[in-house]
Amino acid sequence: MDLVPITEEYYEFVRKLRMHPENAAGFLEAANITEEQQKEYMEVFKNCYFVCLIEETPVGYVGVIDGDIRICADPTKKGRGVGTFMLTEITKKFPEATGRIKKDNFSSQKIFDKCGVPYKLI
């Protein structure tokens, strides 16, 4: 696996993954994001986001904004260590970053616990 800085070619991947029915409920805020909104957001925060690749195929993304970690993996790739890899790598780049996790998002809690990354339940 590789963690690479996000580029415009991955904006739509991130948007679709963020809104995927198996992922959307895990985020603090529900959102129906348009392609234009995604592009505008990423142009502001692109230096904060990274994409996880397996053999050049995107399988997840992670970012840190204002010390808050945002992480999302392709649901078809869960159980392969994608989340653990991304969280481990992002905390090397942003060692003071923490998470805010919904109380019922047990998969995120499990990954943060496994990696020893602090988080606050919301």
N, CA, C and O atoms as CSV, one atom per row, in Angstrom:
chain,resi,resn,atom,element,x,y,z
A,1,MET,N,N,0.834,-1.183,0.000
A,1,MET,CA,C,0.000,0.000,0.000
A,1,MET,C,C,0.875,1.241,0.000
A,1,MET,O,O,1.978,1.263,0.548
A,2,ASP,N,N,0.339,2.269,-0.636
A,2,ASP,CA,C,1.014,3.556,-0.678
A,2,ASP,C,C,0.026,4.643,-0.269
A,2,ASP,O,O,-1.167,4.545,-0.557
A,3,LEU,N,N,0.522,5.666,0.395
A,3,LEU,CA,C,-0.275,6.830,0.740
A,3,LEU,C,C,0.312,8.006,-0.015
A,3,LEU,O,O,1.455,8.396,0.223
A,4,VAL,N,N,-0.477,8.578,-0.934
A,4,VAL,CA,C,0.016,9.642,-1.800
A,4,VAL,C,C,-0.825,10.900,-1.619
A,4,VAL,O,O,-2.012,10.816,-1.306
A,5,PRO,N,N,-0.213,12.067,-1.815
A,5,PRO,CA,C,-0.995,13.307,-1.745
A,5,PRO,C,C,-2.126,13.274,-2.772
A,5,PRO,O,O,-1.965,12.759,-3.879
A,6,ILE,N,N,-3.257,13.825,-2.388
A,6,ILE,CA,C,-4.395,13.817,-3.302
A,6,ILE,C,C,-4.127,14.730,-4.487
A,6,ILE,O,O,-3.484,15.772,-4.358
A,7,THR,N,N,-4.631,14.317,-5.641
A,7,THR,CA,C,-4.607,15.137,-6.847
A,7,THR,C,C,-6.025,15.162,-7.397
A,7,THR,O,O,-6.880,14.384,-6.973
A,8,GLU,N,N,-6.264,16.054,-8.336
A,8,GLU,CA,C,-7.615,16.229,-8.874
A,8,GLU,C,C,-8.199,14.934,-9.430
A,8,GLU,O,O,-9.415,14.746,-9.396
A,9,GLU,N,N,-7.371,14.057,-9.930
A,9,GLU,CA,C,-7.895,12.807,-10.487
A,9,GLU,C,C,-8.613,11.951,-9.437
A,9,GLU,O,O,-9.390,11.069,-9.802
A,10,TYR,N,N,-8.374,12.191,-8.144
A,10,TYR,CA,C,-9.006,11.409,-7.086
A,10,TYR,C,C,-10.172,12.116,-6.401
A,10,TYR,O,O,-10.800,11.532,-5.518
A,11,TYR,N,N,-10.476,13.342,-6.777
A,11,TYR,CA,C,-11.554,14.076,-6.112
A,11,TYR,C,C,-12.880,13.332,-6.189
A,11,TYR,O,O,-13.595,13.238,-5.191
A,12,GLU,N,N,-13.214,12.806,-7.354
A,12,GLU,CA,C,-14.493,12.112,-7.521
A,12,GLU,C,C,-14.500,10.792,-6.746
A,12,GLU,O,O,-15.532,10.405,-6.197
A,13,PHE,N,N,-13.371,10.107,-6.698
A,13,PHE,CA,C,-13.269,8.892,-5.880
A,13,PHE,C,C,-13.582,9.209,-4.426
A,13,PHE,O,O,-14.348,8.490,-3.783
A,14,VAL,N,N,-12.999,10.275,-3.906
A,14,VAL,CA,C,-13.223,10.672,-2.518
A,14,VAL,C,C,-14.695,11.021,-2.299
A,14,VAL,O,O,-15.289,10.601,-1.306
A,15,ARG,N,N,-15.281,11.780,-3.210
A,15,ARG,CA,C,-16.686,12.166,-3.085
A,15,ARG,C,C,-17.590,10.940,-3.038
A,15,ARG,O,O,-18.454,10.833,-2.167
A,16,LYS,N,N,-17.394,10.029,-3.962
A,16,LYS,CA,C,-18.239,8.825,-4.008
A,16,LYS,C,C,-18.030,7.945,-2.784
A,16,LYS,O,O,-18.988,7.381,-2.254
A,17,LEU,N,N,-16.799,7.824,-2.338
A,17,LEU,CA,C,-16.512,7.005,-1.159
A,17,LEU,C,C,-17.129,7.627,0.084
A,17,LEU,O,O,-17.686,6.918,0.922
A,18,ARG,N,N,-17.036,8.927,0.209
A,18,ARG,CA,C,-17.617,9.657,1.351
A,18,ARG,C,C,-19.131,9.462,1.418
A,18,ARG,O,O,-19.696,9.368,2.508
A,19,MET,N,N,-19.785,9.401,0.267
A,19,MET,CA,C,-21.240,9.291,0.220
A,19,MET,C,C,-21.735,7.849,0.070
A,19,MET,O,O,-22.943,7.615,0.033
A,20,HIS,N,N,-20.822,6.887,-0.016
A,20,HIS,CA,C,-21.219,5.484,-0.143
A,20,HIS,C,C,-22.113,5.117,1.040
A,20,HIS,O,O,-21.791,5.464,2.177
A,21,PRO,N,N,-23.224,4.427,0.801
A,21,PRO,CA,C,-24.156,4.099,1.895
A,21,PRO,C,C,-23.514,3.387,3.091
A,21,PRO,O,O,-23.955,3.574,4.225
A,22,GLU,N,N,-22.496,2.588,2.854
A,22,GLU,CA,C,-21.843,1.887,3.961
A,22,GLU,C,C,-20.881,2.786,4.735
A,22,GLU,O,O,-20.428,2.419,5.819
A,23,ASN,N,N,-20.570,3.950,4.189
A,23,ASN,CA,C,-19.656,4.880,4.860
A,23,ASN,C,C,-20.347,6.125,5.398
A,23,ASN,O,O,-19.950,6.656,6.435
A,24,ALA,N,N,-21.369,6.590,4.707
A,24,ALA,CA,C,-21.997,7.878,5.025
A,24,ALA,C,C,-22.451,7.975,6.476
A,24,ALA,O,O,-22.297,9.023,7.104
A,25,ALA,N,N,-23.005,6.900,7.013
A,25,ALA,CA,C,-23.525,6.938,8.383
A,25,ALA,C,C,-22.422,7.117,9.421
A,25,ALA,O,O,-22.706,7.540,10.542
A,26,GLY,N,N,-21.185,6.810,9.082
A,26,GLY,CA,C,-20.082,6.919,10.025
A,26,GLY,C,C,-19.547,8.334,10.194
A,26,GLY,O,O,-18.784,8.600,11.124
A,27,PHE,N,N,-19.937,9.243,9.307
A,27,PHE,CA,C,-19.447,10.617,9.392
A,27,PHE,C,C,-20.304,11.437,10.342
A,27,PHE,O,O,-21.489,11.158,10.525
A,28,LEU,N,N,-19.701,12.437,10.938
A,28,LEU,CA,C,-20.415,13.281,11.890
A,28,LEU,C,C,-21.539,14.064,11.224
A,28,LEU,O,O,-22.572,14.318,11.843
A,29,GLU,N,N,-21.344,14.443,9.978
A,29,GLU,CA,C,-22.353,15.204,9.255
A,29,GLU,C,C,-22.746,14.466,7.986
A,29,GLU,O,O,-21.890,14.053,7.204
A,30,ALA,N,N,-24.051,14.304,7.790
A,30,ALA,CA,C,-24.546,13.727,6.544
A,30,ALA,C,C,-24.420,14.783,5.455
A,30,ALA,O,O,-24.613,15.972,5.706
A,31,ALA,N,N,-24.099,14.346,4.259
A,31,ALA,CA,C,-23.919,15.314,3.180
A,31,ALA,C,C,-24.237,14.684,1.832
A,31,ALA,O,O,-23.905,13.527,1.572
A,32,ASN,N,N,-24.880,15.461,0.993
A,32,ASN,CA,C,-25.068,15.093,-0.401
A,32,ASN,C,C,-24.203,16.059,-1.192
A,32,ASN,O,O,-24.623,17.180,-1.480
A,33,ILE,N,N,-23.018,15.639,-1.539
A,33,ILE,CA,C,-21.990,16.508,-2.096
A,33,ILE,C,C,-21.998,16.418,-3.620
A,33,ILE,O,O,-21.925,15.326,-4.184
A,34,THR,N,N,-22.087,17.563,-4.276
A,34,THR,CA,C,-22.026,17.581,-5.736
A,34,THR,C,C,-20.568,17.528,-6.187
A,34,THR,O,O,-19.652,17.750,-5.394
A,35,GLU,N,N,-20.370,17.235,-7.457
A,35,GLU,CA,C,-19.008,17.220,-7.999
A,35,GLU,C,C,-18.364,18.600,-7.851
A,35,GLU,O,O,-17.186,18.705,-7.510
A,36,GLU,N,N,-19.133,19.649,-8.106
A,36,GLU,CA,C,-18.600,21.011,-7.998
A,36,GLU,C,C,-18.229,21.351,-6.554
A,36,GLU,O,O,-17.174,21.932,-6.302
A,37,GLN,N,N,-19.093,20.990,-5.611
A,37,GLN,CA,C,-18.790,21.239,-4.195
A,37,GLN,C,C,-17.519,20.499,-3.778
A,37,GLN,O,O,-16.684,21.035,-3.050
A,38,GLN,N,N,-17.387,19.256,-4.253
A,38,GLN,CA,C,-16.202,18.466,-3.921
A,38,GLN,C,C,-14.943,19.135,-4.451
A,38,GLN,O,O,-13.942,19.250,-3.744
A,39,LYS,N,N,-15.004,19.574,-5.695
A,39,LYS,CA,C,-13.836,20.220,-6.299
A,39,LYS,C,C,-13.467,21.492,-5.540
A,39,LYS,O,O,-12.289,21.734,-5.274
A,40,GLU,N,N,-14.462,22.306,-5.191
A,40,GLU,CA,C,-14.198,23.543,-4.457
A,40,GLU,C,C,-13.570,23.248,-3.092
A,40,GLU,O,O,-12.609,23.900,-2.685
A,41,TYR,N,N,-14.124,22.265,-2.398
A,41,TYR,CA,C,-13.602,21.881,-1.083
A,41,TYR,C,C,-12.156,21.389,-1.194
A,41,TYR,O,O,-11.286,21.809,-0.432
A,42,MET,N,N,-11.917,20.498,-2.151
A,42,MET,CA,C,-10.575,19.926,-2.286
A,42,MET,C,C,-9.549,20.961,-2.718
A,42,MET,O,O,-8.382,20.868,-2.339
A,43,GLU,N,N,-9.966,21.944,-3.505
A,43,GLU,CA,C,-9.023,22.994,-3.898
A,43,GLU,C,C,-8.550,23.785,-2.676
A,43,GLU,O,O,-7.421,24.275,-2.653
A,44,VAL,N,N,-9.404,23.910,-1.669
A,44,VAL,CA,C,-9.028,24.609,-0.442
A,44,VAL,C,C,-8.172,23.711,0.453
A,44,VAL,O,O,-7.190,24.167,1.038
A,45,PHE,N,N,-8.550,22.426,0.558
A,45,PHE,CA,C,-7.927,21.528,1.539
A,45,PHE,C,C,-7.060,20.425,0.935
A,45,PHE,O,O,-6.714,19.476,1.638
A,46,LYS,N,N,-6.702,20.519,-0.332
A,46,LYS,CA,C,-5.957,19.438,-0.980
A,46,LYS,C,C,-4.621,19.131,-0.306
A,46,LYS,O,O,-4.141,18.001,-0.392
A,47,ASN,N,N,-4.022,20.091,0.348
A,47,ASN,CA,C,-2.747,19.831,1.030
A,47,ASN,C,C,-2.932,19.043,2.322
A,47,ASN,O,O,-1.954,18.652,2.960
A,48,CYS,N,N,-4.168,18.812,2.702
A,48,CYS,CA,C,-4.481,18.100,3.947
A,48,CYS,C,C,-4.878,16.643,3.719
A,48,CYS,O,O,-5.025,15.891,4.682
A,49,TYR,N,N,-5.055,16.231,2.462
A,49,TYR,CA,C,-5.601,14.908,2.160
A,49,TYR,C,C,-4.617,14.022,1.399
A,49,TYR,O,O,-3.779,14.488,0.627
A,50,PHE,N,N,-4.762,12.715,1.656
A,50,PHE,CA,C,-3.949,11.691,1.016
A,50,PHE,C,C,-4.854,10.544,0.592
A,50,PHE,O,O,-5.893,10.294,1.203
A,51,VAL,N,N,-4.441,9.853,-0.462
A,51,VAL,CA,C,-5.195,8.715,-0.981
A,51,VAL,C,C,-4.359,7.461,-0.797
A,51,VAL,O,O,-3.154,7.458,-1.048
A,52,CYS,N,N,-5.013,6.403,-0.358
A,52,CYS,CA,C,-4.341,5.114,-0.203
A,52,CYS,C,C,-4.523,4.316,-1.496
A,52,CYS,O,O,-5.636,4.176,-2.003
A,53,LEU,N,N,-3.423,3.804,-2.011
A,53,LEU,CA,C,-3.435,3.026,-3.248
A,53,LEU,C,C,-2.946,1.608,-2.991
A,53,LEU,O,O,-2.003,1.387,-2.231
A,54,ILE,N,N,-3.596,0.665,-3.631
A,54,ILE,CA,C,-3.097,-0.707,-3.711
A,54,ILE,C,C,-2.897,-0.971,-5.187
A,54,ILE,O,O,-3.854,-0.989,-5.960
A,55,GLU,N,N,-1.658,-1.174,-5.573
A,55,GLU,CA,C,-1.306,-1.383,-6.984
A,55,GLU,C,C,-1.941,-0.312,-7.865
A,55,GLU,O,O,-2.540,-0.617,-8.897
A,56,GLU,N,N,-1.803,0.947,-7.446
A,56,GLU,CA,C,-2.260,2.134,-8.167
A,56,GLU,C,C,-3.780,2.306,-8.211
A,56,GLU,O,O,-4.281,3.192,-8.903
A,57,THR,N,N,-4.513,1.467,-7.480
A,57,THR,CA,C,-5.970,1.593,-7.394
A,57,THR,C,C,-6.320,2.252,-6.063
A,57,THR,O,O,-5.879,1.780,-5.016
A,58,PRO,N,N,-7.105,3.337,-6.079
A,58,PRO,CA,C,-7.472,3.983,-4.815
A,58,PRO,C,C,-8.424,3.104,-3.996
A,58,PRO,O,O,-9.388,2.546,-4.521
A,59,VAL,N,N,-8.127,2.998,-2.698
A,59,VAL,CA,C,-8.933,2.159,-1.805
A,59,VAL,C,C,-9.361,2.896,-0.541
A,59,VAL,O,O,-10.069,2.330,0.293
A,60,GLY,N,N,-8.940,4.149,-0.388
A,60,GLY,CA,C,-9.316,4.917,0.784
A,60,GLY,C,C,-8.659,6.280,0.757
A,60,GLY,O,O,-7.810,6.575,-0.084
A,61,TYR,N,N,-9.080,7.102,1.708
A,61,TYR,CA,C,-8.453,8.410,1.846
A,61,TYR,C,C,-8.408,8.793,3.316
A,61,TYR,O,O,-9.177,8.296,4.139
A,62,VAL,N,N,-7.484,9.690,3.614
A,62,VAL,CA,C,-7.329,10.196,4.972
A,62,VAL,C,C,-6.858,11.641,4.882
A,62,VAL,O,O,-6.109,12.014,3.979
A,63,GLY,N,N,-7.309,12.435,5.829
A,63,GLY,CA,C,-6.893,13.822,5.860
A,63,GLY,C,C,-6.895,14.343,7.280
A,63,GLY,O,O,-7.480,13.740,8.179
A,64,VAL,N,N,-6.238,15.460,7.468
A,64,VAL,CA,C,-6.208,16.123,8.765
A,64,VAL,C,C,-6.463,17.603,8.536
A,64,VAL,O,O,-5.710,18.279,7.834
A,65,ILE,N,N,-7.545,18.097,9.145
A,65,ILE,CA,C,-7.877,19.516,9.074
A,65,ILE,C,C,-8.049,20.016,10.493
A,65,ILE,O,O,-8.852,19.484,11.260
A,66,ASP,N,N,-7.292,21.037,10.834
A,66,ASP,CA,C,-7.319,21.604,12.187
A,66,ASP,C,C,-7.112,20.535,13.252
A,66,ASP,O,O,-7.762,20.552,14.298
A,67,GLY,N,N,-6.200,19.602,12.977
A,67,GLY,CA,C,-5.867,18.555,13.943
A,67,GLY,C,C,-6.858,17.417,14.019
A,67,GLY,O,O,-6.688,16.508,14.831
A,68,ASP,N,N,-7.902,17.443,13.184
A,68,ASP,CA,C,-8.960,16.432,13.189
A,68,ASP,C,C,-8.757,15.464,12.023
A,68,ASP,O,O,-8.688,15.882,10.867
A,69,ILE,N,N,-8.664,14.184,12.328
A,69,ILE,CA,C,-8.448,13.157,11.311
A,69,ILE,C,C,-9.775,12.770,10.671
A,69,ILE,O,O,-10.767,12.528,11.359
A,70,ARG,N,N,-9.774,12.716,9.335
A,70,ARG,CA,C,-10.914,12.225,8.568
A,70,ARG,C,C,-10.406,11.031,7.779
A,70,ARG,O,O,-9.418,11.146,7.054
A,71,ILE,N,N,-11.062,9.894,7.909
A,71,ILE,CA,C,-10.573,8.668,7.292
A,71,ILE,C,C,-11.746,7.871,6.733
A,71,ILE,O,O,-12.819,7.817,7.333
A,72,CYS,N,N,-11.524,7.254,5.578
A,72,CYS,CA,C,-12.589,6.486,4.939
A,72,CYS,C,C,-11.956,5.440,4.016
A,72,CYS,O,O,-11.070,5.751,3.219
A,73,ALA,N,N,-12.426,4.204,4.138
A,73,ALA,CA,C,-11.913,3.116,3.302
A,73,ALA,C,C,-13.036,2.550,2.435
A,73,ALA,O,O,-14.208,2.586,2.809
A,74,ASP,N,N,-12.660,2.037,1.295
A,74,ASP,CA,C,-13.601,1.367,0.403
A,74,ASP,C,C,-14.191,0.168,1.147
A,74,ASP,O,O,-13.442,-0.693,1.608
A,75,PRO,N,N,-15.529,0.094,1.274
A,75,PRO,CA,C,-16.127,-1.006,2.038
A,75,PRO,C,C,-15.811,-2.389,1.467
A,75,PRO,O,O,-15.853,-3.381,2.195
A,76,THR,N,N,-15.496,-2.465,0.176
A,76,THR,CA,C,-15.148,-3.763,-0.406
A,76,THR,C,C,-13.728,-4.187,-0.045
A,76,THR,O,O,-13.332,-5.321,-0.314
A,77,LYS,N,N,-12.962,-3.289,0.561
A,77,LYS,CA,C,-11.573,-3.585,0.943
A,77,LYS,C,C,-11.393,-3.687,2.450
A,77,LYS,O,O,-10.271,-3.862,2.927
A,78,LYS,N,N,-12.478,-3.579,3.205
A,78,LYS,CA,C,-12.374,-3.644,4.664
A,78,LYS,C,C,-11.858,-5.007,5.087
A,78,LYS,O,O,-12.131,-6.026,4.454
A,79,GLY,N,N,-11.100,-4.993,6.182
A,79,GLY,CA,C,-10.499,-6.220,6.677
A,79,GLY,C,C,-9.138,-6.516,6.074
A,79,GLY,O,O,-8.539,-7.549,6.372
A,80,ARG,N,N,-8.651,-5.631,5.239
A,80,ARG,CA,C,-7.345,-5.822,4.582
A,80,ARG,C,C,-6.265,-4.906,5.157
A,80,ARG,O,O,-5.148,-4.858,4.642
A,81,GLY,N,N,-6.598,-4.187,6.218
A,81,GLY,CA,C,-5.614,-3.319,6.851
A,81,GLY,C,C,-5.497,-1.938,6.253
A,81,GLY,O,O,-4.568,-1.200,6.579
A,82,VAL,N,N,-6.425,-1.573,5.379
A,82,VAL,CA,C,-6.364,-0.260,4.726
A,82,VAL,C,C,-6.486,0.859,5.754
A,82,VAL,O,O,-5.674,1.784,5.763
A,83,GLY,N,N,-7.494,0.782,6.617
A,83,GLY,CA,C,-7.693,1.815,7.627
A,83,GLY,C,C,-6.522,1.927,8.580
A,83,GLY,O,O,-6.075,3.029,8.898
A,84,THR,N,N,-6.027,0.797,9.032
A,84,THR,CA,C,-4.882,0.778,9.940
A,84,THR,C,C,-3.655,1.404,9.268
A,84,THR,O,O,-2.940,2.196,9.882
A,85,PHE,N,N,-3.422,1.047,8.020
A,85,PHE,CA,C,-2.290,1.609,7.284
A,85,PHE,C,C,-2.415,3.130,7.172
A,85,PHE,O,O,-1.466,3.861,7.457
A,86,MET,N,N,-3.591,3.598,6.754
A,86,MET,CA,C,-3.770,5.039,6.568
A,86,MET,C,C,-3.613,5.791,7.885
A,86,MET,O,O,-2.965,6.837,7.932
A,87,LEU,N,N,-4.201,5.266,8.946
A,87,LEU,CA,C,-4.123,5.955,10.236
A,87,LEU,C,C,-2.691,5.979,10.763
A,87,LEU,O,O,-2.244,6.989,11.308
A,88,THR,N,N,-1.984,4.887,10.603
A,88,THR,CA,C,-0.581,4.826,11.029
A,88,THR,C,C,0.266,5.833,10.253
A,88,THR,O,O,1.086,6.542,10.836
A,89,GLU,N,N,0.068,5.891,8.952
A,89,GLU,CA,C,0.866,6.790,8.115
A,89,GLU,C,C,0.531,8.260,8.359
A,89,GLU,O,O,1.430,9.101,8.399
A,90,ILE,N,N,-0.763,8.577,8.524
A,90,ILE,CA,C,-1.128,9.987,8.710
A,90,ILE,C,C,-0.634,10.513,10.046
A,90,ILE,O,O,-0.291,11.690,10.160
A,91,THR,N,N,-0.592,9.657,11.056
A,91,THR,CA,C,-0.099,10.128,12.358
A,91,THR,C,C,1.417,10.308,12.363
A,91,THR,O,O,1.952,10.970,13.253
A,92,LYS,N,N,2.105,9.741,11.402
A,92,LYS,CA,C,3.531,10.041,11.240
A,92,LYS,C,C,3.706,11.470,10.722
A,92,LYS,O,O,4.646,12.169,11.101
A,93,LYS,N,N,2.791,11.892,9.855
A,93,LYS,CA,C,2.845,13.229,9.263
A,93,LYS,C,C,2.258,14.284,10.203
A,93,LYS,O,O,2.709,15.430,10.225
A,94,PHE,N,N,1.245,13.881,10.978
A,94,PHE,CA,C,0.545,14.791,11.891
A,94,PHE,C,C,0.440,14.117,13.259
A,94,PHE,O,O,-0.639,13.656,13.630
A,95,PRO,N,N,1.539,14.050,14.015
A,95,PRO,CA,C,1.543,13.276,15.268
A,95,PRO,C,C,0.596,13.804,16.347
A,95,PRO,O,O,0.229,13.052,17.250
A,96,GLU,N,N,0.199,15.043,16.283
A,96,GLU,CA,C,-0.700,15.602,17.296
A,96,GLU,C,C,-2.177,15.451,16.918
A,96,GLU,O,O,-3.055,15.813,17.701
A,97,ALA,N,N,-2.455,14.919,15.726
A,97,ALA,CA,C,-3.834,14.807,15.248
A,97,ALA,C,C,-4.617,13.782,16.067
A,97,ALA,O,O,-4.064,12.796,16.555
A,98,THR,N,N,-5.908,14.040,16.202
A,98,THR,CA,C,-6.814,13.143,16.922
A,98,THR,C,C,-8.084,12.973,16.099
A,98,THR,O,O,-8.277,13.627,15.074
A,99,GLY,N,N,-8.938,12.084,16.572
A,99,GLY,CA,C,-10.188,11.852,15.866
A,99,GLY,C,C,-11.393,12.284,16.660
A,99,GLY,O,O,-11.342,12.398,17.885
A,100,ARG,N,N,-12.469,12.521,15.957
A,100,ARG,CA,C,-13.793,12.700,16.547
A,100,ARG,C,C,-14.654,11.633,15.887
A,100,ARG,O,O,-14.814,11.621,14.667
A,101,ILE,N,N,-15.205,10.741,16.695
A,101,ILE,CA,C,-15.886,9.576,16.159
A,101,ILE,C,C,-17.287,9.480,16.754
A,101,ILE,O,O,-17.484,9.687,17.952
A,102,LYS,N,N,-18.254,9.164,15.895
A,102,LYS,CA,C,-19.614,8.952,16.384
A,102,LYS,C,C,-19.626,7.758,17.338
A,102,LYS,O,O,-18.908,6.779,17.138
A,103,LYS,N,N,-20.457,7.859,18.377
A,103,LYS,CA,C,-20.516,6.810,19.395
A,103,LYS,C,C,-20.843,5.441,18.817
A,103,LYS,O,O,-20.408,4.425,19.359
A,104,ASP,N,N,-21.600,5.397,17.729
A,104,ASP,CA,C,-21.986,4.114,17.150
A,104,ASP,C,C,-21.082,3.675,15.990
A,104,ASP,O,O,-21.380,2.686,15.320
A,105,ASN,N,N,-19.988,4.393,15.749
A,105,ASN,CA,C,-19.047,4.019,14.680
A,105,ASN,C,C,-17.953,3.136,15.282
A,105,ASN,O,O,-16.831,3.576,15.531
A,106,PHE,N,N,-18.322,1.884,15.504
A,106,PHE,CA,C,-17.420,0.957,16.185
A,106,PHE,C,C,-16.203,0.580,15.350
A,106,PHE,O,O,-15.139,0.303,15.903
A,107,SER,N,N,-16.342,0.567,14.025
A,107,SER,CA,C,-15.181,0.205,13.195
A,107,SER,C,C,-14.094,1.276,13.297
A,107,SER,O,O,-12.909,0.949,13.351
A,108,SER,N,N,-14.490,2.562,13.325
A,108,SER,CA,C,-13.481,3.617,13.492
A,108,SER,C,C,-12.863,3.559,14.879
A,108,SER,O,O,-11.652,3.725,15.025
A,109,GLN,N,N,-13.678,3.327,15.896
A,109,GLN,CA,C,-13.150,3.222,17.257
A,109,GLN,C,C,-12.118,2.098,17.335
A,109,GLN,O,O,-11.072,2.251,17.966
A,110,LYS,N,N,-12.414,0.987,16.700
A,110,LYS,CA,C,-11.512,-0.169,16.721
A,110,LYS,C,C,-10.163,0.167,16.076
A,110,LYS,O,O,-9.113,-0.201,16.603
A,111,ILE,N,N,-10.192,0.858,14.947
A,111,ILE,CA,C,-8.949,1.210,14.250
A,111,ILE,C,C,-8.132,2.215,15.071
A,111,ILE,O,O,-6.918,2.067,15.210
A,112,PHE,N,N,-8.799,3.230,15.611
A,112,PHE,CA,C,-8.090,4.226,16.417
A,112,PHE,C,C,-7.481,3.567,17.658
A,112,PHE,O,O,-6.341,3.857,18.021
A,113,ASP,N,N,-8.248,2.673,18.311
A,113,ASP,CA,C,-7.720,1.955,19.474
A,113,ASP,C,C,-6.514,1.105,19.082
A,113,ASP,O,O,-5.493,1.112,19.770
A,114,LYS,N,N,-6.636,0.381,17.985
A,114,LYS,CA,C,-5.557,-0.495,17.524
A,114,LYS,C,C,-4.269,0.289,17.258
A,114,LYS,O,O,-3.170,-0.181,17.553
A,115,CYS,N,N,-4.422,1.481,16.700
A,115,CYS,CA,C,-3.261,2.305,16.360
A,115,CYS,C,C,-2.812,3.207,17.507
A,115,CYS,O,O,-1.792,3.887,17.400
A,116,GLY,N,N,-3.568,3.214,18.601
A,116,GLY,CA,C,-3.196,4.044,19.743
A,116,GLY,C,C,-3.373,5.534,19.493
A,116,GLY,O,O,-2.676,6.356,20.089
A,117,VAL,N,N,-4.304,5.882,18.615
A,117,VAL,CA,C,-4.546,7.290,18.287
A,117,VAL,C,C,-5.738,7.769,19.123
A,117,VAL,O,O,-6.801,7.149,19.099
A,118,PRO,N,N,-5.564,8.871,19.861
A,118,PRO,CA,C,-6.654,9.359,20.699
A,118,PRO,C,C,-7.825,9.891,19.887
A,118,PRO,O,O,-7.660,10.386,18.772
A,119,TYR,N,N,-9.014,9.776,20.474
A,119,TYR,CA,C,-10.209,10.286,19.826
A,119,TYR,C,C,-11.250,10.645,20.885
A,119,TYR,O,O,-11.185,10.226,22.041
A,120,LYS,N,N,-12.207,11.438,20.427
A,120,LYS,CA,C,-13.305,11.852,21.277
A,120,LYS,C,C,-14.590,11.291,20.667
A,120,LYS,O,O,-14.817,11.411,19.463
A,121,LEU,N,N,-15.426,10.679,21.506
A,121,LEU,CA,C,-16.710,10.179,21.022
A,121,LEU,C,C,-17.714,11.318,20.974
A,121,LEU,O,O,-17.834,12.102,21.915
A,122,ILE,N,N,-18.420,11.393,19.879
A,122,ILE,CA,C,-19.404,12.451,19.655
A,122,ILE,C,C,-20.792,11.820,19.603
A,122,ILE,O,O,-21.784,12.525,19.422
